[in-house]
Amino acid sequence: MNVKTNLVKKHIFFAITLIVMVVFPACAQQQYNDEKEFQAKPIDGGKGVEITKYIGDKFEVRIPPRIQNLPVTRIGDEAFWKKNIINITIPNSVTSIGERAFEYCENLTNVTIPNSVISIGNHAFHSCRSLSSINIPNRVTSIGKQAFINTNLTSVIIPNSVTSIGERIFGGCTKLTAINVDAGNNSYSAQDGVLYNKNKTTLIQYPAAKKDSTFTIPNSVTNIEDWAFDSCENLASITIPNSVTNIGSYAFCGCKSLTSVTIPNSVTDIEYLAFSYCESLTSVTFQGTIPSFCFDEEAFLLYVGSSNYLRNKFYATDNANGTPGTYKRQENSDIWTKQ
């Protein structure tokens, strides 16, 4: 019995040894994808190359650090556009990720961005719907507009190196519960998972999946950025302080649970579709007047084709400045009446 047992153990040991000898060296040889899978061009006077297009068909891509015997320094615009990749590893030679570089890579679940990257372009990861986490390195200074729009990110940390953020970078991220900012960042800040500029005078973005049903905007805020509360479907009540002067375009677009709102007398500008498609919004109180040219016609549009705009009622008796007061409508009706 012991002889047979020892023989079995030797066979198992031999099999494991063979696997280690054969498989692992093969993996090492395949550490990076063949450079023939990439189209590239020299940039910066021949000091580096930019990947212009991925022409391979692999699900897992490890970009080689050198192509054409030059360091890969940039992922070009649309280089991986709509590719069916799952994992991507970017080498430590890359400093820039171009516009729409990975747009519509809907199966992309893992991205390794090295510490060498300084800028992430507009729409870089637009609609990477399987992407649930991202590590933004501490050398990144610029993140372009809509860089991570329509992804499945659940939380994100903006490092202290970032000095520029484009509009709506996390728009359509319906699972995003918190946006955090490194305390050492000199341009941006966060409070309770909400993104602001450094001194909290501009509210940039409230995460769409934040579970709270009520929110009070800090009284330091003077500007509510475009798309700031876009599609925040859990939000039923919002308190806007008397410090706010501007409510940006689409600011509360698609806040389907919002039932009422008070516009303080400090507000002088309500921009395009600011409260559009808020289907539960039945009561709006204006505490002050607003110049007619600063109140967009479709700011409170309920649905496409809605004809009885709240704005028309507000300026019914004073077409220059409007009439303060509370305006209400019945559910399933677009007709507003002053109370």
N, C-alpha and C positions, 0 to 999 in steps of 0.2 A: 504493500500500500504506500509506504513512504517513498519507494523508488518511483512509482507512478506519479505521485504528487510532485516530486522534485522534477520529473520530466515535463509535466504540464507547466510548472513554474518557469522552467528554462525556455519552453516554447513561447510563453507569454512575454518573457523578458526579451527574447530575440525579436518578436514582432514589434514591441514598443521601440526597441533600439532602431529597427529598420525604418519605422515611421519617422522617428526623430532625424535620422540621417538623410532620408529622402525628401520629406515634406518641408522641413524647416529651411534647408538650404534653398529649395525651390522658391519658398516664400521670400527669402532674402533677395534672390535674384529678381523677383517681381515687385520689389519695393516701390518702384515708380512705374507709371504707365509709359509705354514706348513713345518717344517724342514724335513718331510718325502719326500718332493719333491727334496731334495738335497742328493747326496752322498758326504761324507766328511771323512777326516782322520785327526787324531791328528798330529801336527807338533811342532817343537821347544820344544821337551821334554814334550809335553802335555800342553804347555802354551796356545795353540790355535788350531784351526782347519783350514784346507784348503778344500774348496769346490772343489771336483774333477769332479763332473758331475751334471748337472741339469736334473732330470728325470721327471719333471712335464710337463704340457702342457698348462700353462697359457700364455696369451699374455702380461700381466702386472705382473712383478716380483719385489717384495720387499724382498730382502734377509734379513733373521733374523740376528740380531747381535750375537746371540749365537746358536750353534748347539751342541748337545751332552753335553750340559751344559758348553761349552767352547766358548770363543770369536772367531768369524770368522775373521781371520787375512789375509787370502790369497784366491784370486780367482785363481784356478789352471789352468794349461795349458789345453786349449780346453774345459774348463768346460761348456761353453754354445755354443760350436761350432755348427753352422748351425741351431740353435734353432729359432723357429718362434715367437720370442718375439718382442714386440713393445716398451715397457717401462721397464727400469731396474733401480732400486734404490739400491745402494751399501751402506751398513752400515758404520758408522764412526769407526768401529773396524778394517776395512781392510787397510793394508799397502801396499799390492802388488797385481797387476793384471798380471796374467801369460801370457805366449806366446799363441797367437791364442785364447785367452779366449772367445772372442765374434766374432771370424772370421766367415764370411758368414752369420751373422744374418741380412739378407737383408731387413727385415721390421723394424729393430730397429731405432726408431726416437728420443727417449729421453734417455739420460744416466745421472744419478746423481752420480758423483764421489766425495766422501767426502774429506775433508781436511786432513784426516789421511793417504791418499795414498802417497807413496814415489816413487814407480816405476811402470811404464807401460811397459809391455813386448813386445817383437817382434811380429808384426802382430796382436796385441791385438784386434784391431777393423777393421782388413783387410776386405774390401768389404762389410762393413755395408752401403749399397748404399742409404739407406733412412736417414742416419745421416747427418744433415745439420749444426749442431752446437755442440760445446763441450766446457765445462769449465774445463781447466786444473788447479787443485788446486795449491796453492802457496807453498806446501810442496814437490811436485814432483821434484825429482832430476834427474831422468833418464827416457827417452822415447826411447824404442827400435826401431830397424829398421822396416820400413814399418808399423808402428803402426796404421796409419790412411789412408793407401793407398786405393785408389778406393772408397772413401766415397764422400758424396756430401757437404762437408764443404765449406762454402763461405768465412769465415775468421777465424782466430785463434790468440790467444795471448799466447806466451810462457812466463810463469811467471819468476820472478827473481831467483827462487830456482833451476831451471834446469841447470845442469852442463854437461849433456851428452845427445846427440841426435843421434840416429842411422841413417843410410843412407835411403834416399827416404821416410821419414815418411809421407809426403803428396803427394807422387807420384800418378798419375792417378786421382787426385782431380780436375776434369775438370771444377768445378764451383768456385774454390778457387781464390779470387781476391787479398787477402792481407794476409801476415804473419807478425804479430807484436810481438815485444819482449819488456818486461818490461824494462824500462831504468836502473833499478838497477841490471839487470843480468850481472854477471861478465864473462860469457863464450860466450854469443851470442848477436847479435845486429840485427836491421832491419833498412832499409832505403827505403822509398817509397814502403813499403810492401814486400821487398825482404829480404830474410834471409841470414845473414853472421855470421862468427865467430866474436868475440868481436872486434878485431882490423881491421876487414874488409879485411883480406888478403885472405880469402877463401869465395867464393860465394857458398852458400849451396843450396839454392832453390829460383827460381823465380816462383811465383804462375801462374799456367797454364791458369787461366781465366783473368789475368791482361789485361786490354783493350788496353794498349798502343801498337802501332805498331812498335815503335822504342825504343831502350834502349842502353845506354852507360854504360858500366861496369866501376865502379870507378877505378882510377889509383892506388889505394892501393892494389887491388886484384892481387895475384900471381897465385892462383889456382882456376880453375873452377871445382867444385865438380862433381862426377859422377851423371848423371841424373839431373843436375842443371836446365836445360831449357826443360826438357822432355815434349813433346806434347804442347808446347806453340804456339798454332796455330795462334794467333793474331800477333805474332812477325814477322815483315817483314824485319827489319834491326837491326843489332847488331854491336856495336862498341867495339872491344876488345883492351884494352890499351897495351902499350909497356911494362907494368909491368908483364903481364901474362906469365908464363913459362909452365904451364901444363893445358891441356884441357882433362878432365876426360872422362871415358867411358860413352857412351850414353848422353853426356852433352847436345847436341842439337838434340837428336833423335826425329823425328816426328814434327819438326818445319816446318809445311807444307807451310807457307807463306814466309819463308826466301828465298830471291832471290839472295843475294850475301853476301860474307864475306871476310874480309881481316885478314889474320893471321900475326900478327906482328913478327918482327925478334927476339923478346924475347922468343917466344915459342920454346921449345925444346922437347916437348912430346905431341903427339896427340894420345889418347888412343882408345880402341876398340869401333867401331861404334859411334864415337863422333858426327858426322854429318849425321848419317844414316837416311834414309827415309825422307830427306828434299826434297820433290819432285819438289819444285819450284826453288831450288838452281841451278843456271846456270852459276855463275861466282865466282871463288875463286882466291884471290890474296895472294901469299906468298911473304912476304917482306924479308925473310931470308932463310937460309938452316936449315934442320932438319936431324939429324942422322937417317939413314934408320931403325935402330933397335928401334927407338922411335916413329915411325909413323906406326900405325896399318894398315894392308892391307885393312881392311874393314871400315876404319874411315869415308869414304864418300860413303858408299854403298847406291845406290839409291833404289834398290829393290832386293828381293831374286832372285838369279840367274844372277844378273848384273855381267858382265865379264870384262868390260873395266874400271877398277878402276882408279880414279884420281891419286892415289899414283903411279901407274905404269908410268904415264906420267911425274910426278914430278921427278922420278929417271931415266928417259929414257936416259939422257946423262951423269948423274953423279949418279951412283948407291949407293954412300956412303952418300952423303949429299943433293942431290936434286938440282933443278935449280929454283931460285926465279923467280917470274913473275906472270902474270895473265893467268888463265886457264878457258876456257869456253866450254859450250856444248849447243846444241840446245834442246829446249823443246822436250820431248818424245824420247830423245836419251841419251844413256849412254856413248857416245864417247866424251872424253874431248880432246881439242886441246890447245896448248900453243899459246898465242897471240904474 
